Amino acid sequence: MEYNFSDDFLIKENSKFEIKKHQTSYKGKINKDEAKQLLEIEKEKLRLLQEKLYADGSQSLLIVLQAMDAAGKDSLIEHVFGGVNPQGCEVTSFKGPSTKEYSHDFIWRHYLALPAKGKIGIFNRSHYESVLVCKVHPEYNLSEKVWTDVKQFDKKFWDNRYESIRNFEKHLVNNGTKIVKIFLNVSKEEQKQRFLDRIDEDNKNWKFSSADITERGFWDDYQKAYEQAIDETSTDSAPWFVIPADQKWFSRVAAIQIIIDAMEEMNLKFPELSEKDKDELTESKAKLENE
């Protein structure tokens, strides 16, 4: 099976991104069974690349996952990263900011969760919530301690936030963090079905919240917010990938290929031993064999 989906869903810088032009349902050559087989192959590649990332120790990988509710972020993390060493991979799920977090700038809490060199960090929701949910519900911004009196959340306010995000990500890239940003593009019809499944199936009840229905009423507002955020912040060094998410089996295999390609671009290497270290290895081997 020779498939690669990385280039299919890349949003290039200054490409005038329009969300309606991007499919939510995959219609292509690979089927569900083939995708599941391919996922297992790719998981082994990812495991080996993570080992190399850890051994190299000079760079880190940050994966940003954003989506509408029920798009499959949690299950994607489970299925894609299930085979990696948990010591080298950390998932951070961002909820509403605490009082302490509100007393800092909107990026502060995300900076604290960044992966160390040699590690993978996954943001399940991220600093983008400040130009998504905070744009759909601008009243949330009133809780943030700001240096100036913000009474009107006008274009300048949001432009400044997009600029802050671009600068934040540029700084990370310049200092050895590879960034992969993935938006799972689910349809409103598929979200409805997944909500119904959560209500009808006992083992999924815990996933459902009545607040999900309230937020669903803002669907069009969220689509506009995502469209502008992606358009403003998809850069050559930290691009967005918009993946069809109506079929989870496809979004998983597309995501893992995007991540693998990004890691291969990092030119990771296992450390090379000095002649002295090699001599010590030979010595140690001889001692062990002579026990």
Buried (B, 14 or more C-beta within 10 A) or exposed (E): EEBEBBEBBBBEEEEEBEBEEBBBBBEEEBEEEBBEEBBEEBBEBBBEBBBBBBEBEEBBBBBBBBBBBBBBBBEBBEBBBEBBEEEBBBBBBBEEBEEEBBEBBBBBBBEEBBBEBBBBBBBBBBBBBBBBBBBBEBEBBEEBEEEEEEEEBEEEBBEEBBEBBBEBBBEBBEEEBBBBBBBBBBBEEBBEEBBEEBEEEEEBEEBBEEEBEEBBEBEEBBBBBBBBBBBBBBBEEBBBBBBBBBBBBBBBBBBBBBBBBBBEEBEBEEEEEEEEEEEEEEEEEEEEEEE
